Amino acid sequence: MPLKRTKKRKRVSRMRGRGAGTHGWGARKKHKKSGHRGGKGMAGTGKRADQKKTLVTMLYGHNYFGKQGVTSRKTERDKRLRINLRDIEFNIESFVERGIAKKTAKGFEINLENYKILDSSEEYKVTNKMFIKALGASESAIEKVKKAGGEILLKNKQAEEEKAE
């Protein structure tokens, strides 16, 4: 069994005086200052900075490069949550397990108060009878749920009905 080395000589001590003073860095100009690296720190992390791209994407994610969206910086993006009818029906069992929905005699009662309900496509037909509490909904989504025998209760309309009573 070979013996394990306890102390390894550093590369710096072995590369003294070899070649033209490159010390194992190839060309002499490569081991001067930070120009070869594209700059110190985050310098040179622009669009074509392939030498630092992995570092940047690891630290800051894939949205670091390029422009995000067409709007100006002052314009606030609409960050409301949205969900399609198709996604609701596809995940209805997991909603029941997580306590977001309940299965009753009437149908499924689903609490999505922070979401806007959208229609997924013209061809898609709702099969389950659903009573959904939501922040908002598109007209086509409301129609499809009504055709299936369900209803979408909007947060704003609920408040107006309670005030009227």
C-alpha positions as CSV (number, residue, x, y, z in Angstrom):
1,M,0.0,0.0,0.0
2,P,1.5,3.3,-1.0
3,L,2.1,6.0,1.6
4,K,-0.1,9.0,1.6
5,R,1.7,12.3,1.2
6,T,1.2,14.5,4.3
7,K,2.5,17.7,2.8
8,K,2.4,18.5,-0.9
9,R,4.8,21.1,-2.4
10,K,2.9,24.1,-3.7
11,R,2.9,24.7,-7.4
12,V,4.3,28.2,-7.0
13,S,7.6,26.8,-5.5
14,R,8.0,24.3,-8.4
15,M,7.4,26.8,-11.2
16,R,10.1,29.3,-10.4
17,G,12.5,30.0,-13.2
18,R,10.8,27.9,-15.8
19,G,10.3,29.1,-19.4
20,A,10.0,32.9,-19.8
21,G,8.8,33.7,-16.3
22,T,5.3,32.4,-17.0
23,H,5.0,30.3,-13.8
24,G,2.6,27.8,-15.5
25,W,0.2,30.4,-16.8
26,G,1.0,30.1,-20.5
27,A,1.7,33.5,-21.9
28,R,3.4,36.0,-19.6
29,K,0.6,38.6,-20.1
30,K,-2.0,36.2,-18.8
31,H,-0.8,36.3,-15.2
32,K,-0.7,40.1,-14.8
33,K,-3.4,42.1,-13.1
34,S,-7.1,41.4,-13.7
35,G,-7.4,42.0,-17.4
36,H,-7.3,38.4,-18.4
37,R,-10.1,37.6,-16.1
38,G,-12.3,40.4,-17.5
39,G,-11.8,42.6,-14.4
40,K,-12.1,42.3,-10.7
41,G,-15.4,41.2,-9.0
42,M,-18.4,41.6,-11.2
43,A,-16.6,43.7,-13.8
44,G,-17.0,42.3,-17.3
45,T,-20.1,40.3,-16.6
46,G,-21.8,41.8,-19.7
47,K,-23.6,40.0,-22.5
48,R,-20.6,38.2,-23.9
49,A,-18.8,37.4,-20.6
50,D,-18.6,33.7,-21.1
51,Q,-15.8,33.3,-18.5
52,K,-18.1,34.6,-15.8
53,K,-21.5,33.4,-17.1
54,T,-21.7,30.3,-14.9
55,L,-20.8,32.4,-11.8
56,V,-23.4,35.0,-12.5
57,T,-26.3,32.6,-13.3
58,M,-25.5,30.6,-10.2
59,L,-25.5,33.7,-8.0
60,Y,-28.2,35.9,-9.6
61,G,-30.3,33.5,-11.7
62,H,-31.0,33.6,-15.4
63,N,-32.7,37.0,-15.4
64,Y,-29.4,38.9,-14.9
65,F,-28.6,39.3,-18.6
66,G,-30.7,41.2,-21.0
67,K,-33.8,43.4,-20.7
68,Q,-36.9,42.1,-18.9
69,G,-40.1,43.3,-20.5
70,V,-41.0,46.2,-22.7
71,T,-42.1,48.6,-20.0
72,S,-40.0,51.3,-18.4
73,R,-38.6,50.8,-14.9
74,K,-41.2,53.1,-13.3
75,T,-44.1,51.0,-14.6
76,E,-45.2,48.3,-12.1
77,R,-45.7,44.9,-13.5
78,D,-49.0,43.1,-12.9
79,K,-48.1,40.5,-10.3
80,R,-51.5,39.1,-9.6
81,L,-51.8,35.3,-9.5
82,R,-53.6,33.6,-12.4
83,I,-54.8,30.1,-13.0
84,N,-56.5,28.4,-15.9
85,L,-59.6,26.3,-15.6
86,R,-57.8,23.3,-17.1
87,D,-55.1,23.6,-14.4
88,I,-57.8,23.7,-11.7
89,E,-59.5,20.6,-13.0
90,F,-56.2,18.8,-13.4
91,N,-55.1,19.6,-9.9
92,I,-58.5,19.3,-8.1
93,E,-57.5,16.1,-6.2
94,S,-54.3,17.7,-4.9
95,F,-56.4,20.8,-3.9
96,V,-58.7,18.6,-1.8
97,E,-55.6,17.0,-0.2
98,R,-54.1,20.3,0.6
99,G,-57.3,21.8,2.0
100,I,-57.8,24.3,-0.7
101,A,-60.9,22.5,-2.0
102,K,-63.7,20.4,-0.4
103,K,-65.9,17.8,-2.2
104,T,-69.5,18.3,-1.2
105,A,-72.9,17.0,-2.5
106,K,-73.2,20.0,-4.8
107,G,-69.7,19.6,-6.2
108,F,-66.3,21.0,-5.5
109,E,-65.9,24.1,-3.4
110,I,-62.6,25.7,-4.2
111,N,-61.0,28.6,-2.4
112,L,-58.8,30.6,-4.8
113,E,-59.4,34.1,-3.3
114,N,-56.0,35.5,-4.5
115,Y,-56.3,34.2,-8.1
116,K,-57.9,35.4,-11.3
117,I,-59.5,32.5,-13.1
118,L,-58.8,32.3,-16.8
119,D,-60.2,30.3,-19.7
120,S,-57.6,27.9,-21.0
121,S,-58.9,27.5,-24.6
122,E,-62.0,27.6,-26.7
123,E,-62.1,23.8,-27.2
124,Y,-61.7,22.9,-23.5
125,K,-64.9,21.9,-21.7
126,V,-65.3,21.9,-17.9
127,T,-66.4,18.5,-16.6
128,N,-66.6,19.0,-12.8
129,K,-69.2,21.0,-11.0
130,M,-67.2,23.7,-9.3
131,F,-68.0,26.6,-7.0
132,I,-64.9,28.8,-7.0
133,K,-64.2,31.8,-4.8
134,A,-61.8,34.0,-6.7
135,L,-60.4,37.6,-6.9
136,G,-61.5,37.9,-10.6
137,A,-62.4,35.8,-13.6
138,S,-62.7,36.2,-17.4
139,E,-66.1,36.2,-18.9
140,S,-65.5,33.0,-20.9
141,A,-64.3,31.2,-17.7
142,I,-67.5,32.2,-15.9
143,E,-69.6,31.0,-18.8
144,K,-67.8,27.6,-18.9
145,V,-68.2,27.0,-15.2
146,K,-71.9,27.9,-15.4
147,K,-72.5,25.5,-18.3
148,A,-71.0,22.7,-16.1
149,G,-73.5,23.7,-13.3
150,G,-71.0,25.5,-11.1
151,E,-70.4,29.1,-10.2
152,I,-67.5,31.6,-9.7
153,L,-68.0,33.9,-6.7
154,L,-65.9,37.0,-7.1
155,K,-64.5,38.7,-4.1
156,N,-65.7,42.2,-5.1
157,K,-69.2,41.0,-5.9
158,Q,-69.5,39.2,-2.6
159,A,-68.6,42.4,-0.8
160,E,-71.3,44.4,-2.8
161,E,-74.0,41.7,-2.1
162,E,-73.2,41.8,1.7
163,K,-73.5,45.6,1.7
164,A,-76.8,45.5,-0.1
165,E,-78.3,43.1,2.5
